[in-house]
Amino acid sequence: MPETRPAATPTVMIDNARVRVTEWRFPPGGATGWHRHDMDYVVVPITTGALTLETPTGLVTAELRTGVPYYRNAGVEHDVINANDFEFIFIETEMK
């Protein structure tokens, strides 16, 4: 039986013809659930900490720092899990 994790909470802040900006809040151990990104995107961490990514090729740990953004192309598939014992927050901007 798959592990049950608390759900990360998305709050869409902007959604227009060009971008969608979403704040993601992860409780400790929280996850997005498996998903595929259909658009290029940029993530800006609001919190410093580690996220675990379940990918088609295995687990990856991402060490993120507050204010240090990263970019990914459309097509990424993963489940993002908060590996910290505190709430983790980031802002995701998807380019339409």
Rosetta blueprint (number, residue, H / E / L):
1 M L
2 P L
3 E L
4 T L
5 R L
6 P L
7 A E
8 A L
9 T E
10 P E
11 T E
12 V E
13 M E
14 I E
15 D E
16 N L
17 A L
18 R L
19 V E
20 R E
21 V E
22 T E
23 E E
24 W E
25 R E
26 F E
27 P L
28 P L
29 G L
30 G L
31 A E
32 T L
33 G L
34 W L
35 H E
36 R E
37 H L
38 D L
39 M L
40 D E
41 Y E
42 V E
43 V E
44 V E
45 P E
46 I L
47 T L
48 T L
49 G E
50 A E
51 L E
52 T E
53 L E
54 E E
55 T E
56 P L
57 T L
58 G E
59 L E
60 V E
61 T E
62 A E
63 E E
64 L E
65 R L
66 T L
67 G L
68 V L
69 P L
70 Y E
71 Y E
72 R E
73 N L
74 A L
75 G L
76 V L
77 E E
78 H E
79 D E
80 V E
81 I E
82 N E
83 A L
84 N L
85 D L
86 F L
87 E L
88 F E
89 I E
90 F E
91 I E
92 E E
93 T E
94 E E
95 M E
96 K L
